[in-house]
Amino acid sequence: MDPTETEKEQFSKAQGELLFNAQLRIQRMFKLNVTISWILLLLFLVFLFSGLEFSIGNAHFSTIQLDTEFIRENLKFIASGIWVTIGISLLSILLATILALLAALGRLSKFPPIYALSTFYVSLIRGTPLFLQIFFFFLALPQLGIILPGLYAGVLALGLNYGAYMSEIFRAGLSSVGKGQREAAFAIGMTPGQMMKRVVLPQALRFALPPTGNEFIAMLKDSALVSATGFVHELMWRATKVGRARFHSLEALIIAAVFYWIMTLAFTSLQSRMETYLARGDR
């Protein structure tokens, strides 16, 4: 007796559920193995800085010895620089985003002076080190009568530097909007400004937002360069100061490294959630 259409549908559904459940099990096993691997690697790091001594045959080994009392006493002082670091990064990424968008628009412009200004800015900034730029704005601008505190000089340098690099991200985002959509916008009577505001920019920003999150995470670490001016008491400055004063630079830098790592993990998780939210329309 041949199976009915209903039985065939039920069989196909059952097969689909089995395949879906098998894929879920594979994903769970993968995540479990990754978690176990992370735990083992973290335990290895703890062991590496445990200060233990051991022997294997005739060979004697010792791990790195840290002064835990120094770490306990200065943990709070160093941690208080976290908010300054985050503040510098937020202000800098805001400035960088604005400059990157303007530079990207300039590089797509057909007006020679605007195109030249955009490409000159990108070439100049990308052709010089960030460390040099920070000191330039901190030391050179006062000779022009522009005196900036170390914090704002650092934000300006970081914003200009990352804006030049991020301009490629925004240029790619703007170019990703198809010519047909632009022509359709003009066909229904939109002005170039309305077309850019209502059609191009929303799609370009959606494309550029995830890479911008990566740039922000990188900026969290590069903000440590601002401490070189000596007037911005962010995370790295505090770690360097207390480490040198107490002759425990290694412990102080390890504390700073742990905080940078935690911030990176937190913002990476936030970025991942943001990417999932933005990609919901693609599923």
N, C-alpha and C positions, 0 to 999 in steps of 0.2 A: 504494500500500500504506500503510495507516494505521500510525502509530508505536505501538509497544507501550507499556505502562504503565511499563516500566523505562526506555525511551528518554525518555519524558516526564519522569520523575523526574530522570534525568541532565541533561536540558536545563534543568529548573527549578533544579537545584543549580548548574549552570554559570552561569546567569543571576544567581543569588544571590551566587556568588563574585565575579563581575565587578562587581556593584553594591557589594559589601563592599570590594573592592580600590579601586574608584573613590573611595569615601568615605575610605579610608585615605590615598590620595594627596592628597585635598583637605585633610585634617587635617595631613598632613606639610607641604604647601605653606603652609598658614596659620601653622604653628609656625615654619617657616623664615623667612617674611616678618616675623613678630613679632620673631624673634631678630635679623634684619638691622636692623630698625627700632631695637631696643634698642641695638645696637652703634653705629649712626649717632648716636643721641641721646647716648650716653656719650662718643663722640668729640667731639661738639659741646660738651659740658660741659668736657672736657679742653682744647679749644681756647679756650673762654671764659676759663679761668683760666691760660692759657699765657704771658701777658705779652707776646704778639707785637704788633707795630705794623705797620699796613699802610695803604695809600691806595687809594681808588677815585675816580679822576678828581681833582678838587680837594679832595675830602673826606678827612680823615685820621682813622683809627680806631685804637684800642688796646684790647687785652683786659686783664683783671685780672692784676696782677702780684703773685705770692705769694713770700714769703721761704721758699724750700725748705730752707735751712739751719735755720731756726727749727723747721720741721715735722719734720725729721729728729731734732733734739735733744730735742724735747718729745713726740714721738709715743708713746713708751713710758709717760711720766708720765701723759698723758691716758688712754691705753688701760687703765691699771691701775684706772680707775674703772668699767670695764664690768661687772665682777663685782658691785660694789656696786649698780649700777643694776639688774642682773638680780635680785639678792637682794631689793632693795626691792620690785620688781615681783612676784616670786613670793610673798613674805609678804603683800603687799597684796591680790593676787588671791585668795589662800586665805581671808583675812579677808572680802573682798568676797563671795566665793561663799557662805560660811556666812551672812553677814548678808542677802544677797539671797534665799537659800532661806527663812530665817526670816521676812523681810518679806513674801515671796510667800505663805507659809502664813498669815501674819497677815491679809493682805488678802483671803484667801479664807475667813477665819474668820467664824463667825456670832456670836461672843462680842464684844459692843461694845467693852470695854476693849482687847482684843487688836487688833481692827480699827483702833481709834483710835490706838493706839501705833504700829502699822505705818504708817498713812497719815501721821501726824504726823512720823515719822522721815523718810519719803520726801520729804514736802513741805519740811521744814526744810533737809535736805541739798541737795536739788535747787534750792532757792531762794537759796542762798548760794554764792559762788565757792569753788573748790577752794583757791586761793591764800590766801584769808581763813581757811579751815578749818585749813590747815597752821599758820598763825601762831597761831590760837586755841588749838590743842592744845599748841603749844610755849610760849606766853606766859601763857595764862589758867589752865591746869590747875595750875601751881605755886602759885597763890594759894589753891587748894583743898588744898594739901599733896601734890599728885600731880606729881612731877617726872619728866618723861620725857626721855630723850636725844633729840636731833634725829632720829635714825634711826627710833625707835619712834613719835615724834609724827608723822612723815611717813607711816609705814606705817598708823597709825591713821586719819589724815585721808584717805589714798588709799583705804583699805579701806572706810571709812564712805561716802565719796563714790561710789565705783563700786558699792558694795552697793546704794545707793539706786537708781541707774540700772539695774543688772542685775536688780533685783527684778521689773521688767516682763518680762524674758526668762524668769525662772523661773515667774512667774505664768502666762505664756502656755504654758509647758511643762506645768505642772500641769493647766491647763485643757484641754490638747490630748488628755488621756486621756479616752476616751469614757465617758459615764455607764453604758453597758451593761457595761463591764469592771468598774466599781466595784460594780454590782449583782450581777454574777456572782461577784465575790469574796465579797460578803456572803452570797450564796446557798450557797456551799460552806463557810460557817462561819468565815470570816476575821473577826477583829476590825478596827476602824478602823485601829489601829496596824499590823497585819499587812498590811492592804490597801494602806496608804500605802507601807510598806517594800518589799513584794514586787511590787506591780502598778504603782502610780502613779510613785514616785520613779525606778525604773530607766528608764521611758519618758520621763519629764520631763527627766532628766539627759542622756539621749541627744539630746533635742531642744535642750537649752540649751547643750551643750558647744561646738558650733561658734561661736555668738555670744559665748560666754565667751572663746574664743580671740581674737576680734576685740577684746574689751575689754582683754585682756592686752597685745596689741600697742599699743593706744592708751595703756595705762598705762606702757609703756616710755618713751614720750615725756613724759607728764605727771609722771613721777618726777623730771624735771629741776627741777620747782618746789620739791622738797624742799631743793635746794641753797641756796634763799633764806635758810634758817635759818643758814647758814654753818658748820654743825657736821656735815654729812654729805658726805663726800668722794667723791661719785659723779662720773660722767662730766662733767656740765655744770659742777659746782663746779671740777673740775680745769682744764677748758678756760678758764673765766672767770678763775681765779686766775693761771695762767701767761700768759694773753693780756694781762691788765691789767699784770702785773709787767714784761713785756717789750715792752709797747706793740705787740703783734701780735694784737689781739683777733680780727681777721678770720680769720687763719690758724688760730688756736686753735678758733674756732667752726666752721670748715670741717672740721677734724679730727673734732670732736665730731659734726657732722652726718653725716659719712661712716660713723662707727661706729654711730650710731643707724640709719642706712639699712641697714647690713649686718645688724644685729640684727633689724630689721623683716623683711628678706628671709628670713633664716634661720627666724624663728618663723612667718612666713607660709607657707613651704614645709612646715614641720612641721604647721601647722594644716591645710593642704591634704591632706596624707597622712592625718591623723586623720579628716577628713571623709570621705575615700574609704573608709577602714576602717569607719567607722560606717555608711556608706551601702551596704555590701556586701550587706546583707540586703534592700535595696529593689530590687535588680536581678533 
